[in-house]
Amino acid sequence: HILIVSQSTLESTNSMASATTSAAPETAATTTPTAKYIKWFSEIGIEDVPSVGGKNASLGEMYQQLTSHGISVPNGFAITASAYRLLVSEGDLGKRIHAALDGLDVTNTKKLQQRGEYVRELILAADFPAVLKQQIAEQYHELEKVHGDSCSVAVRSSATAEDLPDASFAGQQETFLNVRGLSSLLRSCQKCMASLFTNRAIAYRVHKGFDHFSVALSVCIQLMVRSDQACSGVIFTLDTESGFRDVVLVTGSWGLGENVVQGAVNPDEFLIFKPTLAKGFKPIIHRKIGSKELTMTYHPTRKVKNHFTEKSKRERFCLSDEEVMQLAKWACIIEEHYTTKRGTFTPMDIEWAKDGLTEKMYIVQARPETVQSQRDTSKLVTFEMVGQVPEEDVLSKGCSVGTAIGQGTAKVLRAITDMNRFRAGEVLITEMTDPDWEPIIKQASAVVTNRGGRTCHAAIISRELGIPCIVGTGDATEKVTSGEPVTVDCSSGETGVVYKGNHKFKVMEMDVGKIERLPGTKICMNLANPDLAFQKSFIPNDGVGLARMEFIVSNHICAHPMALLDPSKLEPSVQAQLMELTRGYRSGAEYFIRKLAQGIGMIASAFYPKQVILRFSDFKTDEYANLLGGKTFEPLEDNPMIGWRGASRYYDPAYRDAFALECSAVKVVREEFGLTNLHVMIPFVRTVDEAKRVVAEMRRNGLEQGKEDTALKVMGMCEIPANVILADQFLDVLDGFSIGSNDLTQLVLGLDRNSAIVSHLFDERNEAVKMLISQVIKVCRRRHKYISICGQAPSDHPEFADFLVDEGIEAMSLIPDTVIATTVRLARRAAFHTPLTSPIPTPVVTPVPSPSPVHHK
């Protein structure tokens, strides 16, 4: 059973402990034969949930099975559920609890509070059985032998219905940290048992259909990790918003982990891509620094306390890249173990801690994730705002949870004591939530908090309920007024927005599991926003035919690359803005490369291993000028549409250093992240010589074309008549073409597509345009080169899509909203070998839901 530590080791360890330093938390204790009501982690596994609850069973499973894989788990023991049953069976305690809870309406928050408090007081007032006191004391003494007198432990609940694959009772009961000494330990154990009847636990069992007396409580006694002097956090082995399976989400903050779990801080976030992590790459494809306002540490009398984090620590990540990678690898090992054990994919929700004394990392909890893992991925539900919302209607912004949109009357609550003022269907606006808020969260149409990250309590519960939630706004309780109607929009990616008023939105529901695929022609998609990449990857597709770099530069980088390289040419006020923007990075160049690589990496990983084609930057000079610091570096042109844009910038001395940053970002994605499915495309390349100069410039910056499957491919946009006329010569340099039908049409017909006066003449279906498209498709086919189209025409005009298929185009890249309809239509056409005249199936669009009553998923 237990590792028996030698006497010399004990003596050495005890002397060290008395000198203020204790043994590592995973070190095993010397134990007496197991007592009836006690089980050490080394004696239990995942099959023991009925006797020790989900948390303890999982800790035992990891302690026994995964330490050999290098995963460190702090040692400890479980007080079994039999001990809890012994406590409530003495006298008439059980009958009195029954009487208090029978017939309770948990939606009546006032009665729920009253009866919950009454039951807890009954348990706390009961005599703790002498046999339990004796056995707990004996086993705690074994820990003291190794880790010093009154060694610090965490006392956690472990319900027998907890951490199940389809229901998580995590957070429903109490946790006590830095518990020292036997008397304090015994009292904490009794409080833990009483917390089986917290208000939120009572309500949750009712909502999940569990009988109060079919669930018992085991108590976890686990050695503390000194994360109060380092950091801690939460890991999910999938993307918590979309359910995308191939990433690990690591969050962390300074101090003890309760602040992250409860949402008291906005933590740092890291996303790691699993498939290339397994191949030995370093794929941290996304990182975001959190504000980490509070740090929880030990306190001599109150056990723990919160204090404000010093500025220097708030402005840097709490984990190094190496530590992030270590945690991600451990998370994958844990997920793989539980998946094998259960025989089905089992994403995990894991808590970690770093010991500030030893610098070692530990896993302190692991449980199955219970929201996205239960989702039917064949059903795709998307929300979308109708029309543009005026900027003056924006009340607050934060981190979006989920992808839904909700509406209702705002109710600002400053404290849990105000919960009786909340009405079903309202939008809850508050500082942060903990499990005590769950009865009213279940009645809310949306939740907005000032504090918290994507793994905080408000986020987890809202995600489970399927309601929109925005966390970490910082100012929602000040900017939103109780009683005003609001719209909570989480549909546009990472940033969620609270709007004043009820704005129209639509809900589209599609069964993507039954989509017919088109033989012969690939249907790809155009994508610009990395925040939507995971969500859009569930649409049936053949990769990304056009990834637009401009969105990442405008919305994630927010500055002109030359301004980042040479800020000395800028006004002092602009320099100050750049300094704030690049805080935490060693230089403006590093900022640009890393932010761009992360945006590209999100898109490339979402569709891996399918091909993703990134178009290098194609801003016009007036668009570049609008970036921060841009006016200093951009000329004023009369017609930017056909001016200094695309390929002509990349080798120009005025921009070539900025193009080097773009190349470096691509190099990071392919070589550091391991995303070799990423390829590049040169826009607006006017001459064959210009194509050669750009390829040479890429080579100078470390990007080499190759012929192997995973080697870099360099495509060109076919959007200038010269590209078609000299297609053979261009294809001696390039690996293929993607037709940009918008620019090609305007240059064939000699009109400005931005001019409203001649807009009626703009039509990609013009015979001259179609002749050129047909010609370039034939040349590419003859040369065995890639040929696709990424313009809007096949999305807008079904007959144009028919034309492209008949001409033998290899791929069509469409906006995501039209991928399914176009795929279905072309597949049906191919099946009948004739163009269709019947209506195209369209997504089911449900009416905008009323804010009340609330219908949760």
Beta strands, then each sheet from edge to edge (+ up, - down):
strand 1: 38-40
strand 2: 76-79
strand 3: 153-159
strand 4: 175-179
strand 5: 217-223
strand 6: 231-236
strand 7: 247-254
strand 8: 268-273
strand 9: 284-288
strand 10: 294-299
strand 11: 303-308
strand 12: 348-354
strand 13: 361-368
strand 14: 379-385
strand 15: 394-401
strand 16: 405-413
strand 17: 427-430
strand 18: 446-449
strand 19: 469-471
strand 20: 485-489
strand 21: 495-500
strand 22: 505-511
strand 23: 522-527
strand 24: 544-548
strand 25: 612-615
strand 26: 678-682
strand 27: 714-718
strand 28: 736-739
strand 29: 786-789
strand 30: 811-814
strand 31: 844-846
sheet 1: 1+ 2- 5+ 3- 4+
sheet 2: 9+ 8- 7+ 6- 12+ 13-
sheet 3: 10+ 11-
sheet 4: 14+ 22- 31+
sheet 5: 15+ 19- 18- 17- 16- 20+ 21- 15+
sheet 6: 23+ 24+ 25+ 26+ 27+ 28+ 29+ 30+ 23+
end
